[in-house]
């Protein structure tokens, strides 16, 4: 833990995170973001240390309390499910009938597929060794 975390935990209360801001040269910009574990600790830090003198009064500590308004209690953020309206029985029956008709149509199409009377390609007879040798000789001679 850093000395900033140690300081705020000992003087104020539990700290969740501390992040320090640096410029492109790596120099501290003088800005730190401290997230406390509860809002009471954050409020106490602002009350206790806002405008507190730093280094004998050459500068003052400025604290801003920022509260996330979207952080409402869980109970207020959750709503009950609205039940989906039931499909009318006759609409459901229509859907089932349509589905059955489609299935029957597919079965009929699968059963009735005619086999095409395609002419089979004529198989070439295997060449003899002598014919292959002659083709190779002709190839290399040219």
C-alpha positions as CSV (number, residue, x, y, z in Angstrom):
1,X,0.0,0.0,0.0
2,X,1.1,3.5,-0.7
3,X,1.6,6.2,1.9
4,X,-1.5,8.0,0.5
5,X,-3.7,4.9,1.1
6,X,-2.2,4.5,4.6
7,X,-2.9,8.2,5.4
8,X,-6.5,8.2,4.3
9,X,-7.3,4.8,5.8
10,X,-5.9,5.8,9.2
11,X,-7.4,9.4,9.2
12,X,-10.7,8.9,7.3
13,X,-11.8,5.3,6.6
14,X,-11.5,2.4,4.2
15,X,-10.2,3.3,0.8
16,X,-11.0,1.2,-2.3
17,X,-8.5,2.8,-4.8
18,X,-6.2,5.8,-5.2
19,X,-5.0,6.9,-8.6
20,X,-2.5,9.7,-9.2
21,X,-2.4,11.7,-12.4
22,X,0.9,12.3,-14.2
23,X,1.8,14.3,-17.3
24,X,3.6,13.0,-20.4
25,X,7.0,13.6,-18.7
26,X,6.0,11.4,-15.8
27,X,5.7,14.4,-13.4
28,X,2.9,14.4,-10.8
29,X,0.2,16.9,-11.9
30,X,-1.1,17.3,-8.3
31,X,-4.4,15.5,-9.0
32,X,-5.4,12.3,-7.2
33,X,-8.7,10.4,-7.4
34,X,-9.6,8.6,-4.2
35,X,-12.5,6.1,-4.1
36,X,-13.6,5.2,-0.7
37,X,-15.4,2.0,0.2
38,X,-18.5,3.9,1.5
39,X,-20.0,7.4,1.1
40,X,-19.6,8.2,4.8
41,X,-15.8,8.0,4.6
42,X,-15.8,10.2,1.5
43,X,-18.0,12.8,3.2
44,X,-15.8,12.8,6.2
45,X,-12.6,13.3,4.1
46,X,-14.2,16.4,2.4
47,X,-15.4,17.8,5.8
48,X,-12.0,17.2,7.5
49,X,-9.5,18.1,4.7
50,X,-11.1,20.4,2.2
51,X,-9.0,23.6,2.0
52,X,-6.5,22.2,4.5
53,X,-3.1,23.9,4.2
54,X,-0.3,21.9,2.6
55,X,3.4,22.4,3.4
56,X,2.8,25.1,5.9
57,X,0.1,27.0,4.0
58,X,1.9,27.5,0.6
59,X,-1.0,25.7,-1.0
60,X,-4.3,24.3,0.0
61,X,-5.8,20.8,-0.4
62,X,-9.0,20.9,-2.5
63,X,-11.4,18.0,-2.3
64,X,-14.5,17.5,-4.4
65,X,-17.1,15.0,-3.4
66,X,-18.5,13.3,-6.5
67,X,-21.4,11.0,-6.1
68,X,-22.6,8.7,-8.9
69,X,-26.3,9.4,-9.2
70,X,-26.8,6.2,-11.0
71,X,-25.8,4.3,-7.9
72,X,-29.3,3.9,-6.5
73,X,-30.0,1.0,-4.1
74,X,-30.4,-2.3,-5.9
75,X,-34.0,-2.7,-4.8
76,X,-35.0,0.6,-6.6
77,X,-33.2,-0.5,-9.8
78,X,-34.8,-3.9,-10.2
79,X,-38.3,-4.2,-11.6
80,X,-40.4,-7.3,-11.7
81,X,-40.8,-9.1,-15.0
82,X,-43.9,-8.3,-16.9
83,X,-45.6,-11.6,-17.9
84,X,-45.7,-12.0,-21.7
85,X,-49.3,-12.0,-23.1
86,X,-50.4,-15.4,-23.9
87,X,-51.0,-16.2,-27.6
88,X,-54.6,-16.8,-28.3
89,X,-55.4,-20.5,-28.6
90,X,-56.7,-20.3,-32.1
91,X,-53.6,-18.4,-33.2
92,X,-51.4,-21.1,-31.6
93,X,-53.4,-23.8,-33.3
94,X,-53.0,-22.0,-36.7
95,X,-49.3,-21.9,-36.1
96,X,-49.2,-25.6,-35.3
97,X,-51.3,-26.5,-38.4
98,X,-49.0,-24.4,-40.6
99,X,-45.9,-26.1,-39.1
100,X,-47.5,-29.6,-39.7
101,X,-48.3,-28.7,-43.3
102,X,-44.7,-27.6,-44.0
103,X,-43.4,-30.8,-42.5
104,X,-45.7,-32.9,-44.6
105,X,-44.7,-30.9,-47.7
106,X,-41.0,-31.6,-47.0
107,X,-41.6,-35.3,-46.5
108,X,-43.4,-35.5,-49.9
109,X,-40.7,-33.6,-51.6
110,X,-38.1,-36.0,-50.2
111,X,-40.1,-39.1,-51.2
112,X,-41.0,-38.0,-54.7
113,X,-37.5,-36.9,-55.9
114,X,-37.1,-38.5,-59.3
115,X,-33.8,-40.1,-60.1
116,X,-32.3,-38.4,-63.0
117,X,-31.6,-40.6,-66.0
118,X,-28.2,-39.2,-66.7
119,X,-25.9,-41.0,-69.0
120,X,-22.9,-42.4,-67.2
121,X,-19.6,-41.4,-68.6
122,X,-17.8,-44.1,-70.5
123,X,-15.0,-45.6,-68.5
124,X,-11.6,-45.5,-70.2
125,X,-9.8,-48.8,-70.4
126,X,-6.5,-49.0,-68.6
127,X,-3.5,-48.4,-70.7
128,X,-0.9,-51.2,-71.0
129,X,2.7,-50.8,-69.9
130,X,3.8,-50.7,-73.5
131,X,1.4,-47.9,-74.3
132,X,2.6,-45.9,-71.3
133,X,6.2,-46.4,-72.2
134,X,5.5,-45.3,-75.8
135,X,3.8,-42.1,-74.6
136,X,6.8,-41.3,-72.4
137,X,9.2,-41.9,-75.2
138,X,7.2,-39.7,-77.5
139,X,7.1,-36.9,-74.8
140,X,10.8,-36.9,-74.2
141,X,11.7,-37.1,-77.9
142,X,9.8,-33.8,-78.6
